[in-house]
């Protein structure tokens, strides 16, 4: 007897979307650091990248990615437990 397909849970979907948002944020910060600020945003010291703000953004994105990864793992464990129970 084949088991019915188990649809992706809302928790898994939310976790995956959160991971995608974190990845997008990481890519945006990396691109900003690599390109540097535009000449219109230069301060009195000239063209500078606020590395402390970018570091904070990277840490926030990393923490978000890790939290969503943990939630996805828990959701997967719950699904596996459910499947074992059905069998």
C-alpha positions as CSV (number, residue, x, y, z in Angstrom):
1,X,0.0,0.0,0.0
2,X,1.5,3.3,-1.0
3,X,1.4,6.2,1.4
4,X,-0.5,9.3,0.3
5,X,1.6,12.2,-0.7
6,X,2.1,14.5,2.3
7,X,1.7,18.2,1.3
8,X,4.3,20.7,2.4
9,X,3.2,22.2,5.6
10,X,2.7,25.8,6.2
11,X,5.7,25.8,8.6
12,X,7.9,24.4,5.9
13,X,6.7,26.9,3.4
14,X,7.2,29.8,5.8
15,X,10.7,28.6,6.7
16,X,11.7,28.3,3.0
17,X,10.4,31.8,2.3
18,X,12.3,33.1,5.3
19,X,15.5,31.5,4.1
20,X,15.0,33.0,0.6
21,X,14.5,36.5,2.2
22,X,17.7,36.1,4.2
23,X,19.6,35.0,1.1
24,X,18.3,38.0,-0.8
25,X,19.4,40.3,2.1
26,X,22.9,38.7,2.2
27,X,23.3,39.2,-1.5
28,X,22.1,42.8,-1.4
29,X,24.6,43.6,1.4
30,X,27.4,41.9,-0.4
31,X,26.7,43.8,-3.6
32,X,26.5,47.1,-1.7
33,X,29.8,46.4,-0.1
34,X,31.4,45.4,-3.4
35,X,30.1,48.4,-5.3
36,X,30.5,51.0,-2.6
37,X,28.1,53.8,-2.1
38,X,27.1,56.1,-5.0
39,X,28.9,59.5,-5.2
40,X,25.7,61.2,-4.1
41,X,25.8,59.4,-0.8
42,X,29.4,60.3,0.0
43,X,30.1,62.2,3.1
44,X,32.8,64.7,4.0
45,X,35.4,61.9,4.1
46,X,34.6,60.8,0.6
47,X,33.2,57.5,-0.6
48,X,32.9,55.2,2.4
49,X,30.9,52.1,3.1
50,X,29.3,52.0,6.5
51,X,30.8,48.6,7.3
52,X,29.4,48.4,10.8
53,X,25.8,48.8,9.5
54,X,26.5,46.3,6.8
55,X,28.0,43.8,9.3
56,X,24.8,44.2,11.4
57,X,22.7,43.5,8.3
58,X,24.8,40.4,7.5
59,X,24.5,39.1,11.1
60,X,20.7,39.7,11.1
61,X,20.4,37.8,7.8
62,X,22.6,35.0,9.1
63,X,20.5,34.6,12.3
64,X,17.3,34.7,10.3
65,X,18.6,32.0,7.9
66,X,19.7,29.8,10.9
67,X,16.4,30.2,12.7
68,X,14.4,29.3,9.6
69,X,16.7,26.3,9.0
70,X,16.0,25.1,12.5
71,X,12.3,25.5,12.0
72,X,12.5,23.6,8.8
73,X,14.4,20.8,10.5
74,X,11.7,20.6,13.3
75,X,9.0,20.5,10.7
76,X,10.7,17.7,8.8
77,X,11.1,15.7,12.0
78,X,7.4,16.2,12.8
79,X,6.5,15.0,9.3
80,X,8.8,12.0,9.6
81,X,7.2,11.1,13.0
82,X,3.7,11.5,11.4
83,X,4.7,9.2,8.5
84,X,6.1,6.6,10.9
85,X,2.8,6.7,12.9
86,X,0.7,6.2,9.8
87,X,2.7,3.1,8.8
